Amino acid sequence: MFYKKKILRLNKIVIASHIDIYPIKKNYVKNNLSFRGWFYFRMGWATYFAFIFAAINTLTVTYFLAIENYPFLTIIFPSFIQYVLIITSIGVPLLVLIGYVHYKRTTAFKAEVAVQAESNPYQRRNIVNITILLSLTMKLNEMVLKMTKNEKLTPKEVEEVEKLQDKIKKFTNERRFSNEKDLEFLKNITEN
């Protein structure tokens, strides 16, 4: 019975790490249903509707205002349907290539991610938490491996872990979403 109560309590909290523990408020989603709807509307509009609308608008305007008025272009594109098919068959692969270059071959996407991490405190917090947990896990793994080989930990190694633990505790106690501690941490790890 004791374990069941403990599990039920654990179901009511989200444990992101030992650093951040946030209670779940079940009515939170219900209270923000209108904001969620607004967010989904904007994503649907910006990602799908506006894209399709802009593509149709561009094809229509360029054909009926430019192509129809120049006889040499009407030889290449005799009808609107043929114009759409030709432009689409060239444009889609070209835009896929441009998107690939943007994400994989230029520093543009890296700059976008850096700006997002600097401006979004929640994303920044996730990166910092993962970095802290990774460094702590690596240190603990070293100690566990040493102990599995029946080697004793030196006082210096224990002191290093205690210092790391104190450093993490101090950092997590000082940081807030409203201050720049996480951003300073990110800048320090990217510079080193």
N, C-alpha and C positions, 0 to 999 in steps of 0.2 A: 504494500500500500504506500509506503514511504517513497519508493522509487517511482510509482505512478504519479504521485503529486509532483515530484521533482521534474519528471518529463513534461507534465502539463505546464509547469512554470517555464520550462525551457522553450516550449512551443510559443510562448507569448513574448519572447525576446529574440532579437536578431543579433547574433554574435559575429561581427565582422572580423574581429580579432580580439585579443585580450586588451587591445588599446581602445577600441570603440565598441560599446555595447549600447544599442538603441532599443527602447521598448516599441513594440508595434501597437499602434492605435488603430483598432479595426474600423472605427468610424471615420478615420482620416480620409480614406478613399471615398467614402460616401459624401463627405462634406466637400471634397474637391472634384466631384463628378463634372461640374460645369467647366472647371479649368482643364480637366482632362479632355473633355469634349472639344473645348476650344483649341487645345494643343493638337489633337488628332485632326481637327478640321484644317488647321494651318499646315500641318504636314501633308495631308491629302491634297490641299490646294496647291501648295508650293511644289511638291514633288511630282504630282501626276497631272492635275487639271491644268495648272498654269503651263506646264511643259507641253502638253498636247495642244492646248489652245495657242500657245506661241508658235509651235511648229506649223499648225494649220494656217495661222495668220500670216506667217512669213512666206509660206509657199503660195498662198493666195495673192498676197500683195505683190510679191516679186513677179509672179506670172502675169497677172492682169495689168499691172502698171509698167512693167519693164519689158517682158518678153513679147507681149502682144503688140507693143508699139514699135518694135524693131524687126523688120522683115527677115534679116539674116538669122535672128534668134528663133524665129518661128520655123525655120528650116530644121534646126536642131531639135526644137521642142514643138512639134506640130499641134499637140493637144495638152490640156492641163494634166490629164491622167499620165501621159507619157513623161511630162515634166516631173511630176511627183515621183514616179517610179525611178527615173534616172537620178534625180537629186537624192532620193532615199538610198538607192543602191551605192551611191558614192559617199553620201553624207554619214550614214550610220557607221560603216567601217572607219571612216576618217575620224569621227567623234570618239569611237572606241579607242583608236590609237592615241588620240589627244588625251583622253582620260587615263589611259595606261601610262603615258609619258608623265602626266601630272603627278600620279601617285608613285610611280616606280623610278623615274629617271631624273626628276628635278628635285630641288630642295623646297619647292613650293608647298607640298603637302606637309613636310617636316615643320615648316614655319607655321602652317595653320594649326598643327597639333600643339606646337609650343605656345601659341597665342591662346588656344583653348585651355591648356593646362594652367597658364598664368591667370586667365580671367574666370575660370570655373573652380571655386574653392572645393567642391565635392570631388571633382576629377583629380584635382591636385592632392587632396587628402588620400584618395585611393592609391595614387602613385607613391606617396610618402609612406603610407602604411605597408605597402608591399615591399618597399625598399628596406624599411626597418625590420620587418619580419624575415626577409631573406637574409639580412646580415646576422640576425640573431639565430636563425635556423642553421646557417653555415657554421657559426661558432659552436653551437650545441652539438652539431654533427661531428665536428672535430673531437669534441670531448667524449662523445659516445663511442666513436671509433677507437679512441685511445683506451677507454675503459673496457671495450670488448676484447682488446688485446692484453687485458690484465695489467695495463700500465696505470700507475697512479697519476692523478692530476697534480701538477706542481702548484705551489701557492701563487705563483705568478699567473698561471692560467685561470685559476679561480678568481684572482683579483681582476683580471681582464674582463671576465664575464660580469663580475659585480659592477665594474666601472661602466660596462656597456648597458647593463640593466639600469643603473642610476641615471645614465645619460638619457636613456629612452624614457624613464619615468619623469625626469625633469622636463624633457621636451614635450611629452604628451600633456603634462600638467599646465604648461605655459601656453600651448597653442590653442587658438580659437579660430572659428571660421571668419571672425571679424578682424583678426590680426594677420600679419604677413609671415608668421613662423614657418608654415609649410612652404611658401614661396622661397624663403631664404634657404630652407633645407634643399629644395630642388635646385636652386642656383649653385649651391655648394657641391652637390653631387655631380652636376653637369660640368662644372669647372674642373673638378679633380679627375 
